[in-house]
């Protein structure tokens, strides 16, 4: 049995029905609702009772009055029957700010915030889902920003939905390639049962390693200090301004390419797999997903950093999954740029600090549109080569567009600086151009979203244009809940996970496509944060070192997660995932191999068959006989496994 099947089986076996709710004396319905605490807030010890906010009346409160969060904490304790995730609901009014007001809740010393919308009438709201320990938990509503009125507060066992019930395995691109459909199906089967490991790798000229290789013009060879020689193409020969001869690049027997350094007159290479080597040495395996970036393919300074070859090698030779972002630079000042001509890197940027207009990028006849079309054309050329090689890509362009925009700040990338309406048009424009103009259909479209406030949802381009939504987690210094300002932050950010789940109504898988600290296994599983995959950013040359630095990763927790049954690594991916079979579209009638009767044929049917053969499953049924030979044995398990892995076999 493959490592992947073991891991998914373990995850399925470990899954349990939500715990029975506990009765409490506070409410007669507690046993059926899971309520473990509820109270009129003004009746909590030490809380002042208000019946109006100065001259403003707020009729309709449920008890003798309400609490107004101004200068003192509202503190209380909650007894939790077991460790887990609990939902905090409040009845509130907020009349201070029509833009919304940040409210803070403290759970056992860790702070969480949420923007509460303006309301001059009492309304119900969920403060969030938070992890409580078994026993006594200290809770406080903290007036950091405050000035909201609270009538009631209720704490209950969080009801966790089945992530697969509403998510889909069908790509938004109706003409998706076979490989893209297979990848989407595999991701869907993993979602909610495990997490795929990932690692971003550097692009362009990063992680440069110098060598002693030099070109000997007299002998017409590339040779290093040990006397080892390297091959090169005659077409790469050139002459410098001073008349000296050299070759642009040479290659060793393993295919490693070394590029000429005109300043030092030697050759170097980029160690693009540095982080992967580190993980292999540290945890004993590589990630299932490798992150790439098409940023080197910019019209201003375009050079080939070998990204297409590296992606093809990762998928077709190493059986890995590719994801890619696109740090696409634009001229800082459009007047400095002539279409098709090179522009010094220092005069380009992907930040918002430029006069490049994303709205004009979609307006025919403008310099911005001419440039944007050239960007898309260059990108399509690379994606087409990947498509021809049968390589699907989890594609995350125009990422982190919201930035701090929905938190009262600005977007930190040019594609988001004119707000969500323009950004969504730009997203759709890019998708339409790639699909309809260039015939690119090997992409799983992933869109970054944040959860700063309700306004963050405005950056979602819609279910017809997105396959996966992702949150980039960077919180070792800021946005921590524990009050610290440095060191690894193992928080699973379950509140953000479920906020994004609600934003897309559960219809899209939710991932963590960038992060600093990888969340701990315990935090992920206990808090039911069903992130599809994680993917730390690459190490900088000095700092920060996101994967190898002890100020970002807890090495023991990193090893624990990688070696767990919940985490899927490179060696544990299905052997032929590009032909993976799964469907989220139920059909009528009996389906061969659909042992559990859910109208799908996937890993969960294999688990049932495996348990039956081990004597731990349910009663015998004809559905177990997937090869139709009249008996149920290991041959049925082998055939079903082959079918799920995409091999050309038939079930009876």
N, C-alpha and C positions, 0 to 999 in steps of 0.2 A: 504493500500500500504506500502511496506517495506521502511525503511529509505534509503536503497541503491537505490531503484527505484526512490525515490524522488530526491536523489542527482544527479543521472545520468540524470534524466529528466531535472533538473535545469541546469545542465551543457550543455545539448543539446540545451535547450531553449535559454540559454545565448549566445551560439555560433552565430557569425554573419559572413557574407561574408566580405572579406577584404575591407577596406574602399576605396572609390573612389580616384584615384590618382588626385593630384592637378597640374594644369598647372602653369608654372613659365616662366619668360621671358628669362632664360638662354638657353633654347633649345626648338626647335619647337616640339620635340617628347615627352616633359616632361609629358603631360597629359596621354599618353599611357604607358610610362615607369615608372611613379611614381617618377621621379627625382625631388629632391627639392634643390639640389645644385650640381654644377659642375664647375670646373675651371682648367685652366693651373696653376700648382702650383707656377711656377715662377712669375705669375702675381698677386699673393696674396700680399697685402700690407706688405712691410717690408722684403720681401723675395729676396735674392740675386739670380740673373740669372746666371746659369752656362751653358756652351756649351761643356765642356769636364771636366773630373776629372783629373786635372793636365795634364799628358801626354796621358791619356787614352781617346780615342774618343768613344762616344756613339751615333752614328748616328741613325736617325729615330725618334727622339723626335717630338712631334706633333706641337709645337709652336715655339717661338723664342729661347727656351732653356729648362732648367729644374732646379729643386731645389736640392741641395745636403745637406742632414741633417748632420750637423757637430757640431756646438756649440750653435746655437740659435734655439728657437722654431719656428715652422711654425704655426701661429695662424690665425684663421678665425672664423666667426660666421655662424650658420645655422639656418634658420627660419623653424621650424617644424609646419605643420598645425594642428597636434594633437599629444598627447602623444602616444608613441608606439615604436616599434622596427624598426630600420633603418639600411640598409646595406651600409657599407663604402667600396668602390672599388677604387683601385689605379692602376696606370701604373708605374712600378718601374724597377730599375736595382740595383744589389747589387754585387759588385766586390771585397769586402774586405775579405770575409771569405767563403771558399768553404764548410764549415760545417754549414753555415747559420748564420744569424745575427739577434739578437733580436731587434725588433722595438716597440716603445711605442706610443700610442695615448691616449690623455687625453680628456675625455668627461665631461664637467661641473665639473672639479676638480677630477674626478675618472680616474685612469690610468689602461690601458689594454695593454698587450703585445702579440706579435706574432713573431715567428721566420720566417724570409723571406729567402728563399733559394737563393743560389748563382745564379746569372744570369748576363752575360755580354751583354745581349740584352734586350730590353724593353719587358716586359710581364705584362699581366693583373693579378691582384690578389685581393681577397677579404680580407680586413683587419679584418673584423668581422661585426657582427650584434650587434648594441648597442641601448640602450634605450635613446630616446630624450624626453624632456618635450615639451609641447605645447609652441610655442613662440621662443624666442632667446636662442640658445645653443652655449656655448663657446667651441671651438674645438682647439686642438693643437697637432701637431706631435712633440714629445719631443726627443731630442738627448741624452737619457740616455746611450744607447749603439750605436744607430744611424749608421751613415755612409752608408746610402742607398740614392739612387737618386730617386726622384719622378717627374714624368712628368705631370700626371693629377690625380685629385681626384673627385670622384662622390659619392653623397649621395642620396639614394633612399629608398622609402618605402620597407621594407623587405617583400618578398613574402614567406608566411608561408605555407609549404606543408601540406596536410592531412596526419597525422601520420599513420592512418590505411591503407592508399592506398598502401603502400609497405610493412608494417610489416605483420607478420604472426601469426596465432593462433595455428599453428601446431608445436608440439615439434620436436626438432632435432632427438630425439630417436624414430625411426620408430616403436618400440615395447613398447612405453610408456603406462603405466597403464591407465585405465579409469579415475582414479582420477587426474593423471597428465595432461591428455588431458583436463579435465574439468577445472582445475585450469588455464591452459594456455589460454583456451577460455575466462574465466572470466577476466583474466589480459588484454587480448586483447581488450575486450569490454570497460574496464575502460580507457585504454591508450588513451591519448589525450582529454579525457572528464573530468577527475578528477585525484586525487592523493590518493593513499592508505597510511594511516598512519602506521608507523612501530616503533619498539623499540627493540634494542639489549638488551639481558639480560646476566648476568654473568654466567660463567661456572666453573667447578672444585670446589675449596673450597672457592670461593668468597662470600662476604657479610655474613660472619660468625657471628652468634648470640649465645652467651653463655647462658646457663640455670643453674638452681640449681639442675637439675636432677642428682641423683647418684644411683649407684647400691648397695643395702644393701644385702650383701652375706648371713648374718644370716637369714634374712627373705626371701631371694631369690626374691626380687622385685626391680624394678626401680621406684624411688619415688622422688618428688621434695619437696621443703621447705613447700609447702602448704598441703602436704600429698597426693597429686594426684599421682596415679600410672600409669605406662606405660607398655605395653605388649612387649614381645620379644620372639624370637625363641630359643629353647634349643640349636640349632646348633651354635648360636652366642656366647655361653658361652666360656670364655677363662681364662687363668691364666697368670699373668704378671711374669716377671723375679724374682720379689721379693716374689712371692707366693700369692699375692693378686688376688682375683677373680673379674671378670667384664664380661659384655656382650658388644659385638661390637656395637650394635645398638638397639634402642627401638623405639616404635611407639605410637602415641596418637590416640584418637578415630577418628580424622579427617584424619588419614593416614600420618601425618607429621612424617618423620623419623629423629631421633636424633642420632648422631654418637659419639662414645666414644673418649674423649680427654685424651690420656695417660699422658700428662704432668700435667693437672689440675685435672684429675680423675673425670671429670664430662662430661656432654653431651652437644653438640651444634648442630645447624642446619644452613644451608645456605639459606638466604632469596633471592632465585633466582628471585622472582617476585617483588623485591623492587621498581624498576622503574615503573612497571605496577601499583602498588598501588599508587605511586606518581601521575601518570597521572590520575587515577580514582579520586583522591582527588582534583586535580588541574583543570582538564578540564571536569570532569564528565563522562569520558568514557575511554575505553582502546583502544590501537592500533589494527588495523585489522591484522597486521603482527607482530609476535614476532620473534626476532632473537636469534638463538642458536649457539653453537659452539661445535664441536666434539673434541676439543683440549685435553680433559681429557683422551681420549682413545689412548694414546701414548704407544707403546710397552715398552718403557723404564720405565715407572712408572704408567702403566694403572690402573685406578680405576673407579668404576662406580659412576658417579655423578647424576644418575637418568635422564639423558637427554632424553632417549627414552620414558620413562614414562611421562615426562613433555611435550614432543612434542605430544604424543598421546592424552594426556588430553587436550592440547590447541586446537587441531583440532577436535577430536571426541566428547569432552564434552563441549568445549567453542565456537566451530565453528570458530576458528581462523586459519590463514594461517601461516605456518612455513617457515622461511628461516634459512639457517645454513652455517656458515663458518667453516674452519678447520685449526686451528693453530697447525699444526702437527710438533712436535719437532723431531730433530735428534741429535745424539751424537755430541758434539763439536769436539771431536777427535775420529774418528772411531776405533783407536787402543785401546781405553778405553772400548769398548763395545763388549760383547759376545752375539750373537743372542739369544733372548729368556730370557736373564737374566735382572734383574732390574738394572737401572743406576740412580744415584742420580740426582734429578732435576737440580741442579746447574751445572751439566756436560752435559746438553742438551740445545738446543736453536732452535728457528725458524728463527733467524736472519741469515744474510749472513756470520757472523763471525764464520765459522766452516770449516772443511776440507771435509765435505760431498759434493759429486759431483752429481748434478742432472743428468748429462749425464750418469754417471756410474750407477745411479739408474735404468736405463733402459737396462743395459748391463748384460745379464745372467751370473751367476757365480761370480759376484762381491759381496763383503760385503754390498755395498750400495743397490744393487738389492735385496738381501736377506731381508734387513731391510725394504725397500720400499714395497716389496710384503707383508710383515707381517703387515705393516701399512694399506695397502689396505684391507687385509683380516679382520683385526679388525674393520675397518670402515664398510665393507660390512655386517658384522654380525649385526651391529646396524641398517643400512639402510634396511636390510631384515626384521627386526622386524617391522619397520615402514611401509614397503610395505605390509606386512601381515595384518597390522592393517588398511590399506586403507588410509595412511597418505602420501600425496605428499609433496615434499620439494623443495623450491627454493634453489638450492645448489650452493654455491659460494666457491669452493676450490681454493687453490693456488692463493689467492687474492693479489691485489696490486703488481703484479710481476714486473711491470715496475719500480716502486719506483721513483728514480731520474735518472734512467739509460738513458732515452731518453732526459734528460735535462743536460747531461754532467756529471752526478753523477753515483751512483750505485743503484742496487736494494737492498732494506732493508730486503728481505726475501731470504732464501737459494734457493728456487725454481726459483728465477729469476736471480741469480748472474752470470749465464753463458750466459745470453742474450736471445733475443726473439726466436731464432730458436730452442734452446734446450728447452726453456719453452713450446713452442707450442707442441713439441713432447711429453713432460711430461704430458701436459693436455690431449692429445689424448690417451696416454698410460693409464692414470688413467681411462678415460671414457671407453675405450675398455675393460679393466680388470673388471670394475664394471658391465658393461652390458653383456659381453660375457662369462666371467669366473664365475661371481656370480649371474647373472640374475637380476640385479638391474635396474628397469625401472620406478621408481616413482619419478624421478628427473627432475626438470626444471633447465637446466644448465645456470648459470649466470657467466659472466667473467668480471673482472675489467679491465677497460681501462683508460688511461689518455690522455691528449691533450697537453703535453708539447711542442711537435713539430710534424712535419710530421712523424718522426721516431716512434712515439708512436703507430701508426697504425700497426706496425710490430708485436705487441704483440697480435693482434687479431687472434684467431685460425681458423676462417672461419665459414661461415653460416651453414655448416653441423655439427658443433660441439658445437654451442652456441645458446641459446634461448634468453637471455637478456644480454645486456652489462651495466655495472654500473660504476659510478664515485664516489669515496669516497671524500667527501667535508670536508676538515679541513682547515679553513682559518680565524680563529679569531685572530691569531697572524701574520701569513705570507700569502702571495699571496692575500692580500686584494687590492681592487681597490680604497678605500677611504683614504688611507694613515695612518689609525689607526693601532695600534699594539695590541689592546686588546678590550674586550667587544663583545657582540653579533654581528655577521655579517649576516644580513638578505638577502644578495645577492642571487639571484636565479641561478647565474652562467649560464645564458641562452646561452652565447657564447660557453661554454664547452658542453652544451646539444646539440647544433646544430652541433658542431664539431664532436661529437661522432655519431650523426645521419648521417653525411656525411661519416664518416669512414666506417660505416656498410651499407651505401647506403640506409638507412631507412628500411632495411630488418629486423632489430631486435629492440625490445622495449628497451628504455633507462631508467635506474633507478638510484637512489641515495642510494645504499645499506649501506653506512655509512656516518655519518656527525656529526659535532659539532652543530652549530646553524642551526635550521630548517629554510629554506627560508621563507620569509613572503608571505602571500596570494597574496597581491597586486603585489609583484615582480614576482611571478610565473605566474600569469594570464596576467598581462600587457605585460610581456616579452615573453609570449608563451613558457615558459620552461616546456615542457610536461613530466617532470619526472614521471615515473610510480609509484614510492613510495619513501618515505624517511625513514630513520632508524637511529636515533641518537645512538651513542655508550653508553654503560652503565656508571654509575657513579663510579669513583674510591673511595676508602674508605676515602681518605683525599681530594685530588684533582688530576686531574680535575673532576668536576661533570658535565658531558656533558648534562644531561637532567634537573637536578634540580638546577644547578648553574646559578645565574643571570649574571655571566660573560660569559656564553655561550648561554643562552636562554633569549629572551625577553618574559616574561610571558604573557603580553597582546597580543602580536602577536601569541604566541603559542595557547592561548585560541581562538583567532579570527580564526585561520586556522582550528583547530579541530572542531569548531562549525559551520564552513561554509558549504555550499552545495557542495563545490568543493572537500572537504576532506572526505574520507570514513573511518569510525572507526569500531571497532569490532561489535558494536550493529547494524551496518548498512550493514554488509555483507549479501548476499543472504542466506536464511535459509538453503539451501542445495547446497552450491556452489560446492561440490564434484560431483554433477551430473549436473553441469551447461552445457547448450547446446548453442553452437555458432559455426559457421563454416566460415572460410575464403576461402573456396574452392567453387567457383560458380558452379552451375549445370544447365543443360538445362531444360527448361519447367517451368510451374508454380509451385511454392512451397507454400503449405498451411502455412499461417502466414507471408509470405513475403509481407507485406503491401506496403512497399516503393519500391519494385521491384529491390532491389540491390542483389538478390540471397542469402541473409542471413536472418535468423530469429533470431532476438536479441532484445535488449532493445529499439532500435530506432523504430522498428515496434510497440512496445507497446506504445511509446510516440505518434505516429501518431494516433493510435486507441484511446488513452486517450483524445487527443486534439479534435478528432472528436466527442466523446461522450460529451465533455464539450462545444461543439459548436464553438470551435476556430480552428478547423482543416480544411482540404481540403474537396472536394466534396465526396459524398458517392460513394463507389465502393464495388463490391462483395467481395473483399479481406478482408474487415472488418469483414465479417461473418465467423469467424474462427471455430465456432462449427457447421456450416452448417445447422442451423435450420430456415434459411430464414429471420431472423431479426438480427438487430445489437443493442446490449445493453450491460449492465454491465457483463452479463454472458460470452460474448466474451472476455472482458478484463480479467476476472478472469482466463479463460482457457488459454489465451495467456501467462499470468504471470506464471501460473503453468508450462507451457511447457518450458519457458525460464529458470525457476528455476530448471529444471531437473526432475520434477515429471512425473510419468508414465501416460501421457495423450496423446491423438492424436488430431491433427488439421485436419479440412476438407477443 
